[in-house]
Amino acid sequence: MVRLKEGEVRIPSGCAIAGILNQKGTCFSGDRIISCIASMRQRSNGLGGGFAAYGIYPQYEKQYALHLYYDHEKARSESETLLNRNFKICYAEPIPVRKNSRVGEAPLAWRYFADPREERLQEQGMDEEEFMVGMVMQINSGIAGAFIASSGHNMGAFKGMAYPEDIGDYFRLDEYRAYLWTAHGRFPTNTPGWWGGAHPFTLLDWSVVHNGEISSYGSNRRFLEMFGYRCSLQTDTEVIAYIFDFLMRREGLGLDDTVKIIAATFWEDMGDRKLAWLRHRYSSLLLNGPFSIIVATGNGMAAVNDRIKLRPLVAACKDDFLYISSEEAAIRKVEPVLDKLWSPSGGEPVIGLIDNKVGLLEPKLNGVFIRSA
């Protein structure tokens, strides 16, 4: 009998996702999320790992925090020329890293805390958020050797080509404190492994980590491109971040309607006229294929499976913490005794919000809604 070795067989349920939220907004060290995602190492293959962290830049919370990666100094020079023309840069520096032999050749990583120039907003007739989206698309698709890893307020994405625990060590995430962390361990199947293709994928305050395959990527991408989004990072998950931004920020839909669009029920079970209307209007934004995702923003996080739950997803609560993960064992690694543990049904979102913090991630739905007392 022929025995396939590791790496010679496709692992269809590969990739690990995890999220930890303190619903009182209390910040805690990155050690916890690193330990959580590291316990699912077998779900990754070293071709991508990453983290999103919220609340890490309180001293610059009103500025946009831009994390940029550069392959070479020319890309940095071109990007900074564009940034200085369009933004007032309050502070800029290389993102601190420590040597890690398990992280290969790395791009230059810089961070900038910036405000859009008022005259540029007036020239283009845009609000700040729309202006920022345009800048992200312009740099990611127009400057060779540069891409923006994150562009939100008081948050940042740290990602690269290695196992997630090594990326966490490389970016010194044990030295950061955040009230919300998400993490991803990548096992790429249909798209290349590279620094820009690692998760999370972000836009403004949104970040997305994803386990699965988006077979509808082509139709999702074509629809989004009609509204100015450009998918240039060679990974299907990129469209999920832009879908949430389009539906919730631009179109003004709630999380309930957004979930009904991306993980729509079957036509024969549609029933509700509004649901049918949403399904028709945004049919190109249905996510086909197996998936479990965690989407985060400044005021909380939500997780959802595809409608027939082809990827694992577990949630748990302990005191003021909400945990979401691909595996129960990863949660119990950092919180052995839990108040509540459950596996949400397909298409049923789990939502956790920060107390008294207003934002886009406000639910009006029949999912599992978690808010601390």
C-alpha positions, 0 to 999 in steps of 0.5 A, spaced: 500 500 500 502 506 498 502 511 504 502 519 502 507 523 506 505 529 509 505 535 504 503 530 498 496 530 500 491 536 500 488 537 507 481 539 505 479 542 512 486 545 513 487 553 516 486 555 523 482 561 525 481 564 532 479 570 536 479 573 543 475 579 545 474 582 552 467 585 552 469 590 557 474 593 552 480 591 557 486 590 554 491 583 554 497 581 552 498 577 545 501 571 549 494 568 549 492 569 542 499 566 540 498 560 545 491 559 542 493 559 535 499 555 536 496 549 539 492 548 532 499 548 528 497 541 524 492 545 521 498 550 518 504 548 513 508 554 514 506 558 508 502 564 512 500 566 519 498 572 522 494 577 527 489 583 527 490 587 534 485 592 536 486 597 541 494 597 541 495 604 539 491 609 544 496 614 543 494 615 536 487 613 536 484 618 532 489 617 526 489 612 521 494 607 523 497 604 516 502 598 516 505 597 510 510 592 507 515 593 502 520 589 498 525 594 497 527 601 498 524 604 491 517 601 493 518 605 500 520 611 496 514 611 491 509 609 497 512 615 502 511 620 496 504 618 495 502 618 502 506 625 504 502 628 498 495 625 501 496 625 508 499 629 514 504 624 517 504 624 525 509 619 526 512 614 522 517 608 524 519 601 522 515 596 525 519 593 531 521 585 530 526 580 533 530 575 529 527 568 528 530 563 524 524 560 522 521 566 519 525 567 512 526 573 508 522 578 510 519 585 507 521 591 510 515 593 515 513 600 516 507 603 520 505 610 519 500 614 523 496 619 519 490 624 517 488 625 510 489 632 508 483 636 508 485 639 501 485 632 498 478 630 501 475 637 498 479 636 491 476 629 490 469 630 494 470 624 498 469 623 506 475 620 510 473 613 509 472 613 502 479 617 501 482 611 505 479 606 501 482 609 494 489 610 497 489 602 499 487 600 492 492 605 489 498 602 493 496 595 493 495 595 485 499 600 483 506 600 486 510 594 485 513 591 491 508 595 496 502 593 499 498 595 505 497 590 511 492 594 515 489 601 515 484 602 521 484 606 527 487 604 533 489 597 530 494 593 526 495 587 522 501 583 523 502 577 518 507 573 514 510 567 511 511 562 517 507 558 522 503 563 526 506 563 532 513 564 529 510 571 526 507 572 533 514 572 535 517 576 529 513 582 530 514 581 538 506 581 539 507 579 546 509 586 548 502 589 545 496 589 549 489 589 545 482 588 547 481 584 541 485 579 537 484 575 531 489 570 528 490 565 522 494 559 521 494 558 513 494 552 509 494 554 502 490 550 497 489 554 491 493 560 491 500 562 493 503 563 499 506 569 500 507 575 505 501 579 502 497 573 501 497 571 509 491 573 513 488 577 516 485 581 510 483 588 512 480 594 510 479 600 514 477 597 521 475 591 518 479 584 518 477 577 516 480 571 518 478 565 514 478 557 513 475 554 507 475 556 499 471 561 496 469 558 489 465 564 488 471 568 488 470 570 480 463 573 481 464 576 487 471 580 485 467 582 478 461 585 482 466 589 487 470 591 482 464 595 479 464 599 485 472 601 485 475 595 489 481 592 486 483 585 488 490 584 488 493 580 493 492 573 490 488 570 495 480 569 495 479 571 502 481 578 500 473 579 497 470 577 504 473 584 507 471 588 501 464 585 501 463 587 509 465 594 507 461 594 501 455 592 504 455 595 511 459 601 510 457 603 503 450 600 503 448 601 510 446 594 511 446 591 518 450 585 520 443 580 520 442 582 512 449 582 511 450 574 513 443 573 510 447 575 503 453 571 504 451 565 507 444 565 504 439 560 506 436 555 500 431 558 495 426 553 497 427 555 504 427 563 503 420 564 505 421 572 507 420 577 501 425 581 504 430 576 504 428 574 497 429 581 495 436 581 498 438 575 495 436 577 488 439 584 489 446 582 492 446 575 488 454 576 486 456 577 493 453 570 496 460 566 498 460 559 495 464 554 498 466 551 505 468 557 509 468 559 517 470 566 518 471 571 523 470 578 522 472 584 527 472 591 527 473 596 532 467 595 536 467 587 536 467 581 532 463 576 529 463 569 526 459 565 521 460 558 517 457 557 510 450 555 510 451 547 511 457 548 516 463 545 512 468 548 516 469 547 524 467 553 528 467 553 536 465 558 541 465 559 548 465 564 554 468 565 560 467 572 564 468 578 560 471 574 554 468 571 548 472 565 544 472 563 537 476 558 534 476 552 529 477 547 535 475 547 542 482 544 544 485 551 542 480 555 547 481 550 553 489 551 552 488 558 554 481 558 558 481 551 561 474 552 565 469 555 561 462 558 563 459 556 556 461 552 550 457 551 543 458 549 536 454 554 532 449 552 526 451 553 519 449 560 517 448 562 524 452 568 526 456 569 533 457 576 535 460 579 541 461 587 542 464 591 546 460 594 552 458 602 550 462 602 544 458 604 538 460 601 531 458 598 525 458 591 528 451 592 531 446 586 530 439 585 529 438 578 528 436 571 530 444 569 531 447 568 538 448 575 540 453 575 546 454 581 550 457 581 557 452 583 563 
